[in-house]
Amino acid sequence: MAQKMTLQIITPNRKVFDGQCDAITVPGPAGEITLLPDHASYISTLGIGVLSFTEVGQVRKMTTAGGYVHVVDNAVTVLADSADEAGEAV
């Protein structure tokens, strides 16, 4: 079985996502950052842009604005000022 990562996406108002995924791409301060299983421990600010992740073979995308991403032991936590999936009311 392929290695997975745990992803939590949290905003000040709600927990947007909590589950397993195969890969995550976040908007970093100097461009996109792709995180794969067994990534080194990492912390960074988030830029404004699109956060995407692969869950059960399907890519999900959200717009994010500001916050932080933290990676340790295949657990990724995104603390975003805002995170909205396509089609969600703003």
trRosetta pair geometry for C-beta under 8 A, 3 or more apart (Angstrom, degrees):
i j d omega theta_ij theta_ji phi_ij phi_ji
2 22 6.8 15 122 -122 134 105
2 37 7.7 178 162 -5 83 155
3 37 3.7 135 111 174 119 163
3 38 6.5 20 131 -26 163 97
3 74 7.0 -110 171 -117 108 139
4 20 4.4 7 166 -170 140 111
4 21 6.7 132 -164 62 90 23
4 22 6.4 -62 -118 -85 71 53
4 37 6.6 -16 -38 -87 1 124
4 74 7.3 90 100 179 48 124
5 20 7.0 141 73 -155 38 62
5 21 5.7 -34 65 67 89 76
5 22 7.4 128 19 -123 90 9
5 23 8.0 97 20 -83 126 22
5 24 6.8 -89 80 -13 145 115
5 35 7.1 69 -88 127 177 108
5 36 7.9 -172 -33 177 132 25
5 37 5.5 -155 -50 -91 93 70
5 39 7.9 13 -96 11 140 108
5 74 4.7 -140 -115 -170 71 76
5 75 7.0 177 -170 -86 80 22
5 76 5.6 37 157 -5 127 108
6 19 7.5 -153 -146 122 63 19
6 20 6.2 -43 -97 -97 54 61
6 74 6.5 82 12 130 79 80
6 75 4.7 -11 63 -116 108 73
6 76 6.9 176 87 28 55 66
7 17 6.2 -5 113 116 103 115
7 18 7.5 -161 95 -130 58 30
7 19 6.4 -13 57 66 87 58
7 20 7.4 121 15 -132 85 13
7 21 4.9 7 -5 13 132 122
7 24 6.0 150 -101 -79 133 137
7 53 6.0 16 -75 -143 176 166
7 76 4.9 -11 -108 69 72 105
7 78 7.3 11 -170 -1 89 106
8 15 6.8 -51 -164 -152 94 105
8 17 6.9 -179 -144 93 32 67
8 18 5.1 17 -111 -108 80 78
8 75 7.8 10 4 -177 102 89
8 76 7.3 -179 29 95 63 58
8 77 5.0 -6 63 -118 105 72
8 78 6.9 -170 95 31 56 68
9 15 7.4 119 80 -171 55 59
9 16 4.2 -52 101 66 106 110
9 17 4.3 40 29 40 108 95
9 18 7.8 -135 29 -59 62 55
9 51 7.3 145 -114 113 135 153
9 62 7.1 97 -177 49 164 164
9 78 4.6 -8 -114 66 70 116
9 80 6.5 0 -169 5 89 120
9 83 5.4 -128 164 125 122 172
10 14 7.7 -146 -148 109 60 36
10 15 5.3 -28 -106 -111 81 66
10 16 6.8 -164 -88 12 24 83
10 77 7.1 -12 12 -170 113 89
10 78 6.9 160 25 86 64 61
10 79 5.5 -21 73 -109 98 62
10 80 7.2 154 77 25 43 73
11 14 5.9 14 56 50 97 62
11 16 6.1 66 -8 -36 101 111
11 67 8.0 -88 -111 -85 66 146
11 79 7.9 135 -98 -166 31 51
11 80 5.4 -41 -91 78 80 84
11 81 7.0 25 -141 139 91 15
11 82 5.9 47 -130 -116 134 33
11 83 5.4 -153 -57 21 116 93
12 81 7.3 3 -10 -146 107 45
15 18 5.7 4 161 -36 126 115
16 62 7.0 76 156 -126 146 162
16 80 7.7 -15 5 44 143 124
16 83 4.8 -76 -41 92 170 125
16 85 7.8 158 -173 -31 114 96
17 53 7.9 163 127 47 162 143
17 60 7.9 145 -100 106 151 150
19 55 6.4 45 106 -131 130 128
20 55 7.1 123 89 -133 60 85
21 24 6.0 85 102 -61 139 92
21 53 4.4 -18 -162 167 159 117
21 54 5.7 127 -171 71 94 53
21 55 4.9 -58 -104 -81 87 74
22 36 8.0 -11 155 -137 62 72
22 37 7.5 -53 -159 -32 51 105
22 53 7.9 146 48 178 60 78
22 54 4.4 -44 53 89 104 114
22 55 7.5 -175 5 -83 83 29
23 34 6.5 -6 -177 -171 107 98
23 35 7.0 158 -162 80 57 56
23 36 5.5 -15 -112 -100 87 72
23 53 6.6 -177 91 -146 51 61
23 54 4.9 36 43 20 86 115
24 34 7.2 157 85 -155 46 52
24 35 4.5 -10 63 56 97 105
24 51 7.4 -7 -173 -175 91 91
24 52 7.4 169 -153 91 47 48
24 53 4.4 -9 -105 -102 74 100
24 54 8.0 -128 -66 18 46 69
24 76 5.7 -156 25 105 163 173
25 32 5.4 4 -178 -174 106 115
25 33 6.9 162 -153 79 57 42
25 34 4.7 -22 -98 -98 85 74
25 35 7.5 -176 -81 16 35 71
25 50 7.9 20 102 107 105 84
25 51 6.9 176 90 -153 60 47
25 52 4.9 6 52 55 102 89
25 53 7.3 -171 21 -74 62 54
26 32 7.1 152 77 -153 35 65
26 33 5.3 -19 61 60 86 95
26 35 7.1 24 1 -8 104 113
26 44 7.9 147 98 77 133 121
26 46 6.1 -84 171 -119 115 97
26 51 5.1 5 -114 -118 66 93
26 64 7.5 -24 -150 45 84 153
26 69 5.1 92 124 -66 176 156
26 78 6.8 -173 -109 -106 134 124
27 31 7.9 -103 -152 167 61 20
27 32 6.2 -46 -104 -97 49 64
27 33 7.9 110 -156 16 5 82
27 46 6.0 72 76 -171 80 79
27 47 4.1 -100 138 66 103 93
27 48 6.5 -63 115 86 153 18
27 49 3.0 133 -85 52 152 124
27 50 6.5 105 -46 44 114 40
27 51 6.6 -94 0 -67 83 70
27 64 6.4 -175 31 65 113 108
28 31 5.9 -1 61 69 99 43
28 32 6.5 123 14 -142 90 11
28 33 4.2 74 -38 -22 127 113
28 44 5.5 -20 -132 144 101 147
28 45 7.5 100 -157 78 62 62
28 46 7.1 -78 -106 -125 36 42
28 47 5.9 36 109 -5 17 107
28 69 7.8 -77 -93 27 81 133
29 44 6.8 -138 -3 178 99 106
29 45 5.3 54 -54 72 114 104
29 46 8.0 163 -53 171 69 6
29 47 5.4 152 -94 -60 36 103
32 49 7.5 -125 -84 125 83 154
33 44 6.7 104 -9 52 167 160
33 69 7.5 -178 75 69 136 155
35 39 4.8 -55 -155 -39 82 164
35 42 7.5 -149 -107 53 115 144
35 69 7.9 -152 -38 162 145 136
35 71 5.9 -158 -139 -95 139 145
35 76 6.0 117 115 -94 158 141
36 39 5.8 130 58 -59 54 98
37 74 5.8 14 -143 -116 75 108
38 74 6.7 -7 -61 -72 41 97
39 42 6.4 -47 140 0 114 127
39 71 5.4 -33 94 162 121 149
39 74 7.8 127 30 -90 78 51
40 71 7.6 79 92 104 42 122
41 71 6.1 -180 -144 97 37 77
41 72 4.8 27 -120 -103 95 77
41 73 7.8 11 -84 -24 91 60
42 69 7.4 -5 113 112 100 97
42 70 7.4 174 91 -152 59 35
42 71 4.2 17 48 45 92 115
43 68 6.7 -2 -170 -176 88 110
43 69 7.1 177 -145 89 44 56
43 70 5.0 4 -107 -110 88 74
43 71 7.4 -156 -66 25 50 68
44 68 7.0 164 87 -153 38 67
44 69 5.4 -5 58 54 85 96
45 66 7.6 -35 -179 -150 97 59
45 67 7.4 151 -162 90 63 32
45 68 5.9 -52 -112 -99 45 66
45 69 8.0 70 156 15 5 77
46 51 7.7 -24 -147 -71 130 118
46 64 5.7 -57 160 129 141 130
46 65 7.9 120 114 146 113 11
46 66 6.0 114 79 -177 96 14
46 67 4.5 6 31 64 127 77
46 68 6.3 -131 -11 -69 92 13
46 69 5.8 102 -68 -26 96 95
46 78 7.0 66 -67 -154 142 97
46 80 6.2 -36 55 -108 163 84
47 66 7.9 -10 -153 -78 17 42
48 64 7.1 -157 -136 98 42 60
48 65 4.8 15 -114 -119 90 71
48 66 6.8 -1 -71 -35 78 65
49 63 7.3 -132 137 -144 20 67
49 64 6.7 -9 64 56 52 83
50 61 5.4 -13 -170 -165 112 108
50 62 7.1 146 -156 75 62 37
50 63 6.0 -44 -97 -98 62 58
50 64 7.4 125 -128 15 15 83
51 61 7.2 151 80 -155 47 55
51 62 5.0 -18 61 65 96 92
51 63 7.7 142 16 -124 79 9
51 64 4.8 47 -17 -13 116 128
51 78 6.7 72 -144 -142 159 164
51 80 7.7 -103 -19 -79 151 146
51 83 6.8 -31 36 -133 136 109
52 59 5.7 6 -177 -174 115 102
52 60 6.7 167 -151 84 64 45
52 61 4.6 -21 -98 -99 91 77
52 62 7.6 170 -81 21 45 64
53 59 7.3 164 85 -147 27 61
53 60 5.8 -15 61 57 76 92
54 57 6.9 3 -179 -117 101 11
54 58 7.0 156 -153 76 63 29
54 59 5.5 -34 -95 -92 71 66
54 60 7.9 162 -97 15 22 73
55 58 6.0 -32 69 65 71 82
55 60 5.8 5 16 -3 115 119
60 85 6.9 -43 -178 -123 101 117
61 85 7.2 118 87 -140 52 71
61 86 6.3 37 81 -20 98 109
62 83 4.9 28 154 -175 137 88
62 84 6.1 154 -160 73 88 28
62 85 5.1 -54 -98 -83 85 58
62 86 7.9 -133 -101 -20 43 64
63 82 7.8 -5 107 113 84 99
63 83 7.3 173 82 -144 46 44
63 84 5.4 -13 53 59 92 86
64 67 6.7 -79 176 28 116 123
64 78 7.4 -76 -119 170 153 131
64 80 4.7 -92 -149 -140 109 140
64 81 7.8 114 -179 46 76 73
64 82 6.7 167 -147 87 48 60
64 83 4.9 -3 -99 -99 85 80
65 80 7.1 94 53 180 46 100
65 81 5.3 -69 97 71 80 112
65 82 4.8 13 42 48 102 102
66 80 6.8 118 85 -162 54 64
66 81 3.8 22 79 0 108 130
66 82 7.5 56 48 19 89 75
67 78 6.6 69 119 174 136 75
67 79 4.9 -162 -172 103 111 60
67 80 3.8 -120 -5 -113 161 37
67 81 5.1 -153 -53 -16 92 67
68 78 7.5 180 91 -151 48 46
68 79 4.9 9 53 55 89 102
69 76 6.7 -12 -170 -169 95 95
69 77 7.3 160 -155 85 47 51
69 78 5.2 -12 -105 -104 79 75
69 79 7.9 -166 -76 26 34 65
70 76 7.2 157 82 -154 50 48
70 77 4.7 -9 58 58 101 98
70 78 8.0 -172 23 -75 67 34
70 79 7.6 30 -1 -2 106 101
71 75 7.3 159 -150 81 48 49
71 76 5.1 -10 -101 -103 81 78
71 77 8.0 -169 -72 23 39 65
72 75 5.9 -20 71 59 67 95
78 83 7.3 90 121 -75 125 149
80 83 4.4 87 78 -44 150 106
84 88 4.6 -143 -166 70 92 128
84 90 6.2 -5 -116 -99 168 75
85 88 5.0 95 58 -21 72 118
